[in-house]
Amino acid sequence: MHRRANQSEVKENFMNHRHLALSAAVLAMFAVVPLQAAEPLKVAFVFFGSVQDGAWTYSHDQGRLEMEKALGSKVKTTHVENVPDGADAERVIRKLAAEGNKLIIGASFGYMNAIEKVARIYPDVTFEHVTGTRRSRNVGTYATRDYEGVYLQGILAARMTKSGVIGFVAPFPIPAVLANINAFTLGAQSVDPKVRTRVMWVNTWYDPAREKLAAEALISQGADVLANDTASPAVLQAAQEKGKYGFARDADMSRFAPKSHLTATTNQWGKFYTETALAVMSGTWRSGDVRGGLKEGMVRMAPLNGVVPADAAKLFETRKAQMSAGKLNPFRGPIKDQRGNLKVPAGVDMPLQEVLSMNYYVQGVEGAMPK
C-alpha cells in the first residue's frame, strides 16, 4: 500500500510539474509575442470632383471623415479625386481593389458600369454605388431622398419670387435629376399654382463657368429664384451678382454667396458609411438599396437666410416637420405630367420605384426635355 501510494504521488507530482511547465511556456510565449491586433478595414472612396468643391464631393468626404472619427483604428481610408466616368473610373476602381481595399465607395452615378465590371473580378470586395440602380451580390446602392429638401426649397421659392418664374440648372436628364426638378416645381405650386419653372441643361455635374452661364440665361428669361443639381456654387454666385435668390445643394454654401443663399439641402453620409463599414467588418453586409431622407437624418436643411419673411419661414418649418414625421410626401397626388396626363391620383403617394424611374416633367415645368 505504501509503495503504491508513492507511485501515485510521483505521477501526480509529474502531472502538476508538467502543467506548470506548460503554463509557464504559454505565458512566456505571450510575453515574447504580443497578441496580433486585427487589421483595419481598408476603405476607398472614388470622387468625380474635388473635396474642395463645397458641394457634392465635399459632402461625401465629410462623410468619410465622420466614419474615420467614429471607427478610429478599425478603418484605414483613402480617396481619389477628379475621376471622370468611363475608362478612367474603371482603371482607378480596379487598382483600388487590387491594393486590398475591401470596401469601395463609388460616389458618382456615372461609375455604374465600371463598378459592375470590377465587382465581377473581385467578388470578395464590397462595393457601394451612390444613386445607382443596379445591384449584385457584392454591389449595393444608396442615395438620399434629397427631393424632399428640394420640395421645401420650392415652397420658399414661391414665397420669394416676384416674377412667378423660378429656374433650375440641371446636369443630365436622369431620374434623380428629374425628380428634383419636379419636386422643386410641386413645392412651389403647393404655395402658388401659377408659378412656372424653367430649366437649363448643362450636360455636366461640375463646370462652374457653364453653370454660371446657364444661371445668367435663366435670369435673363425672368427667373428670379434659382435652384440647381450641379456641384459648384456658381449658380448662387450668379444669382447674387444679379440681385436674385438661390438655393444650394449637397452642402451649405452660404459662405460663397451670403446674400442670395436662402437655404441648402445638405446630404449627411457619415452614419451610412460608418454602418456600412461595420457591417463589412462583421460579415453581416448584404446587397440592397438604402434611401434616407429627412426622417432618417440623411437629409438636413441649412439655416434660413434672414431675408426670408417670418410667415414664409414658419410655413417652411411646418412643412419640414411634417415631412420629417413622414406625414408629407413631395409626390402625393394629384400629379399630372407636362401634357396633362394624370400620373398620380389625388391622395396617393407615388411609389418610390416610380420616383427612381421618373422620365417626365410635371405640369408647370416649361420647355422640352433633352433627348
C-alpha positions in Angstrom: 0.0 0.0 0.0 2.8 2.3 0.9 4.7 1.6 -2.3 1.6 2.0 -4.5 0.8 5.3 -2.8 4.2 6.6 -3.6 3.8 5.8 -7.2 0.5 7.7 -7.3 2.2 10.7 -5.7 5.0 10.6 -8.1 2.6 10.5 -11.1 0.6 13.4 -9.6 3.7 15.4 -8.9 4.8 14.8 -12.5 1.5 15.9 -13.9 1.5 19.0 -11.7 5.0 19.9 -12.8 4.1 19.3 -16.5 1.0 21.6 -16.1 3.1 24.3 -14.5 5.7 24.0 -17.2 3.1 24.2 -20.0 1.5 27.2 -18.3 4.9 28.9 -17.9 5.7 28.2 -21.6 2.3 29.7 -22.7 2.9 32.8 -20.5 6.4 33.1 -21.9 5.1 32.9 -25.4 2.6 35.7 -24.9 5.2 37.7 -23.1 7.5 37.4 -26.1 4.9 37.5 -28.9 2.2 40.1 -28.3 -1.4 39.5 -29.4 -1.8 40.3 -33.1 -4.1 43.3 -33.5 -6.9 43.0 -36.0 -6.1 44.5 -39.4 -8.0 47.7 -40.1 -10.7 47.5 -42.9 -9.3 49.3 -45.9 -12.0 51.6 -47.4 -11.5 53.5 -50.6 -13.6 56.4 -51.9 -13.7 57.4 -55.6 -14.9 61.0 -56.3 -15.6 62.7 -59.6 -14.8 66.1 -58.3 -12.6 67.8 -55.7 -13.2 67.6 -52.0 -12.8 71.4 -52.0 -15.9 71.9 -54.3 -18.0 72.8 -51.3 -20.9 70.7 -52.6 -21.3 67.0 -53.7 -17.8 65.7 -53.3 -17.2 67.8 -50.2 -20.3 66.3 -48.6 -19.1 62.7 -49.3 -15.6 63.5 -48.0 -17.2 64.9 -44.8 -18.9 61.5 -44.5 -15.6 59.7 -44.9 -14.0 61.8 -42.2 -17.0 61.2 -39.9 -16.6 57.5 -40.4 -12.9 57.7 -39.6 -13.7 59.6 -36.4 -16.3 57.1 -35.4 -14.3 53.9 -36.1 -10.7 55.1 -35.4 -8.1 52.5 -36.0 -10.7 49.9 -37.2 -10.6 51.5 -40.6 -8.0 52.9 -43.0 -9.4 55.1 -45.7 -8.1 56.5 -49.0 -9.8 58.7 -51.6 -9.1 59.5 -55.2 -10.4 62.8 -56.6 -11.4 64.1 -60.0 -12.1 60.7 -61.5 -14.2 61.0 -64.7 -16.7 58.4 -65.7 -15.8 55.7 -68.1 -12.4 54.0 -68.7 -10.6 56.2 -66.1 -13.1 55.2 -63.4 -12.7 51.5 -64.2 -8.9 51.8 -64.0 -8.9 53.6 -60.7 -11.5 51.3 -59.1 -9.7 48.2 -60.3 -6.4 49.5 -58.9 -8.0 50.2 -55.5 -9.4 46.7 -55.4 -6.0 45.2 -56.3 -4.4 47.2 -53.4 -6.5 45.4 -50.9 -9.4 47.7 -50.2 -12.3 45.6 -49.1 -15.0 48.3 -49.3 -15.0 50.7 -52.2 -17.4 53.7 -52.4 -18.2 55.0 -55.9 -19.6 58.5 -55.3 -20.9 59.2 -58.8 -23.8 57.9 -60.8 -21.6 57.6 -63.8 -19.4 54.9 -62.2 -22.1 52.2 -62.6 -20.6 50.2 -65.5 -17.1 50.5 -64.0 -18.2 49.2 -60.7 -20.1 46.3 -62.2 -17.0 45.2 -64.2 -14.6 45.4 -61.3 -17.1 43.7 -58.9 -17.2 40.6 -61.1 -13.4 40.4 -61.0 -13.1 40.9 -57.2 -16.1 39.1 -55.7 -14.6 39.4 -52.1 -14.7 43.2 -52.3 -17.8 45.1 -51.3 -18.9 48.0 -53.5 -21.4 50.8 -52.7 -22.6 52.9 -55.6 -24.4 56.3 -55.0 -27.7 56.8 -56.8 -27.1 53.5 -58.6 -29.9 51.4 -59.9 -28.2 48.0 -60.5 -27.1 45.7 -57.7 -25.4 42.3 -57.4 -24.1 40.0 -54.7 -21.3 42.4 -53.8 -22.7 45.7 -55.1 -25.1 47.8 -53.1 -26.7 51.2 -53.9 -27.6 54.1 -51.8 -28.8 57.7 -52.0 -30.7 60.4 -50.2 -34.2 61.4 -50.8 -32.9 64.8 -51.5 -36.0 65.7 -53.4 -37.7 66.2 -50.0 -35.4 69.1 -49.3 -35.8 70.4 -52.9 -39.6 70.4 -52.4 -39.1 72.6 -49.4 -36.9 74.9 -51.4 -39.8 75.2 -53.9 -42.1 76.4 -51.1 -39.6 79.2 -50.3 -39.1 79.9 -54.0 -42.8 80.6 -54.4 -42.8 82.9 -51.5 -39.7 84.8 -52.6 -40.3 85.1 -56.4 -41.7 88.4 -57.8 -41.9 87.3 -61.4 -43.6 84.0 -60.8 -40.8 82.3 -62.7 -38.2 80.1 -61.0 -35.2 78.5 -62.6 -33.3 75.2 -62.4 -29.8 74.5 -63.7 -29.7 70.7 -64.4 -26.8 68.4 -65.3 -28.2 65.3 -67.1 -31.8 64.1 -67.7 -31.6 61.1 -65.4 -34.5 60.1 -63.0 -32.8 61.5 -59.9 -32.4 65.0 -61.5 -35.9 64.9 -63.0 -37.3 64.1 -59.5 -35.6 67.1 -58.1 -36.9 69.4 -60.9 -40.4 68.1 -60.4 -40.2 68.3 -56.6 -39.0 71.9 -56.8 -41.9 72.7 -59.0 -44.5 70.9 -56.9 -43.3 72.5 -53.8 -43.7 76.0 -55.4 -47.1 75.1 -56.8 -48.3 74.0 -53.3 -48.0 77.7 -52.4 -48.9 79.3 -55.8 -50.2 77.1 -58.6 -49.3 79.8 -61.2 -45.5 79.5 -60.6 -43.6 78.2 -63.6 -40.2 76.5 -63.7 -37.7 77.0 -66.5 -34.8 74.5 -66.9 -31.3 74.9 -68.4 -29.3 71.7 -69.1 -25.5 72.0 -68.9 -24.6 68.3 -69.6 -22.1 68.2 -66.7 -22.0 67.7 -63.0 -19.3 70.2 -62.4 -18.3 73.1 -64.6 -18.6 76.5 -62.8 -18.3 78.5 -66.0 -21.0 76.6 -67.7 -23.2 76.6 -64.6 -22.9 80.4 -64.3 -23.8 81.0 -68.0 -26.9 78.8 -67.5 -27.9 80.7 -64.4 -27.5 84.0 -66.2 -29.6 82.7 -69.1 -32.4 81.8 -66.7 -32.3 85.2 -65.1 -32.5 86.9 -68.5 -35.6 84.8 -69.1 -37.3 86.2 -66.0 -36.3 83.6 -63.3 -35.6 85.4 -60.0 -35.1 82.4 -57.7 -32.7 79.6 -58.8 -32.1 76.0 -57.8 -29.6 73.5 -59.3 -28.5 69.9 -59.3 -24.9 70.7 -60.2 -21.9 70.7 -57.9 -20.5 74.2 -57.6 -21.6 77.5 -56.0 -21.6 79.2 -59.4 -25.4 79.3 -59.7 -25.7 81.0 -56.3 -22.9 83.4 -57.2 -24.6 84.4 -60.5 -27.8 85.0 -58.6 -26.1 87.2 -56.1 -24.4 89.2 -58.8 -27.8 89.9 -60.4 -29.6 90.6 -57.1 -31.6 87.4 -57.2 -32.0 84.5 -54.8 -31.0 80.8 -54.9 -30.5 77.6 -53.1 -27.6 75.3 -52.6 -27.4 71.5 -52.9 -25.4 68.9 -51.0 -23.8 71.3 -48.6 -24.3 74.8 -47.0 -22.8 77.3 -49.5 -23.8 80.5 -47.7 -20.1 81.5 -47.5 -19.9 81.7 -51.2 -23.0 83.9 -51.7 -24.4 85.0 -48.4 -26.9 87.5 -49.8 -28.5 85.1 -52.3 -28.3 81.8 -50.4 -31.8 81.2 -48.9 -31.0 77.7 -47.6 -29.5 74.4 -48.7 -30.5 70.8 -49.0 -27.5 69.0 -47.4 -26.6 65.3 -47.6 -25.4 63.6 -44.5 -23.4 60.5 -45.4 -21.3 59.8 -42.3 -23.8 57.5 -40.5 -24.4 55.4 -43.6 -20.6 55.0 -44.3 -20.0 54.1 -40.7 -22.7 51.4 -40.5 -21.7 50.0 -43.9 -18.0 49.6 -42.7 -19.2 47.9 -39.5 -21.4 45.5 -41.5 -18.5 44.6 -43.8 -16.2 44.0 -40.8 -18.8 41.8 -39.0 -19.7 39.9 -42.1 -23.3 41.0 -42.0 -23.3 43.2 -45.1 -25.9 42.3 -47.7 -26.6 43.9 -51.0 -29.5 46.3 -51.0 -30.7 49.8 -51.7 -30.7 52.5 -49.0 -32.6 55.7 -49.4 -32.6 58.1 -46.5 -34.3 61.4 -46.1 -35.3 64.0 -43.5 -36.8 61.4 -41.2 -33.6 59.3 -41.1 -31.3 62.3 -40.8 -29.6 61.7 -44.2 -31.0 65.0 -45.4 -30.9 68.2 -43.4 -31.8 71.8 -44.3 -29.3 74.5 -43.7 -30.4 77.6 -41.7 -32.6 80.1 -43.4 -31.3 83.4 -44.6 -32.6 86.3 -42.5 -34.2 87.9 -45.6 -36.9 85.1 -45.6 -40.1 86.7 -44.2 -41.4 85.3 -40.9 -44.6 83.9 -42.3 -42.6 82.1 -45.1 -40.1 80.8 -42.6 -43.0 79.5 -40.4 -44.5 77.7 -43.4 -41.2 76.2 -44.3 -40.6 74.9 -40.8 -44.1 73.4 -40.6 -43.7 71.5 -43.8 -40.3 70.4 -42.8 -41.6 69.0 -39.6 -44.4 67.2 -41.4 -42.0 65.6 -43.9 -39.6 64.6 -41.1 -42.5 62.8 -39.4 -43.5 61.0 -42.6 -46.7 62.9 -42.9 -45.9 64.8 -46.1 -44.7 63.3 -49.4 -43.5 65.6 -52.2 -45.0 63.3 -54.7 -48.5 63.0 -53.3 -51.2 63.2 -55.9 -52.9 64.6 -57.8 -49.8 64.9 -60.1 -50.0 65.5 -63.9 -47.2 65.5 -66.4 -46.4 68.3 -68.7 -49.1 67.2 -71.2 -51.8 66.9 -68.6 -51.8 63.2 -68.2 -52.6 62.1 -64.6 -49.6 60.3 -63.2 -50.6 60.0 -59.5 -54.3 60.1 -58.4 -55.3 62.5 -55.6 -54.3 61.5 -52.1 -52.0 58.7 -53.4 -48.2 58.8 -52.8 -46.1 57.9 -55.7 -44.3 54.6 -55.1 -40.5 55.0 -54.5 -39.8 52.8 -57.5 -41.7 55.2 -59.8 -39.7 58.2 -58.3 -36.5 56.3 -59.1 -37.5 55.8 -62.7 -39.1 59.2 -63.4 -38.7 60.3 -67.0 -41.1 63.3 -67.4 -41.7 66.9 -66.4 -44.7 67.7 -64.2 -47.1 70.4 -65.2 -45.6 73.8 -64.5 -42.2 73.0 -66.0 -41.7 74.8 -69.3 -39.7 73.6 -72.3 -38.8 70.2 -73.7 -36.6 67.6 -72.1 -33.3 66.8 -73.9 -33.3 63.5 -75.7 
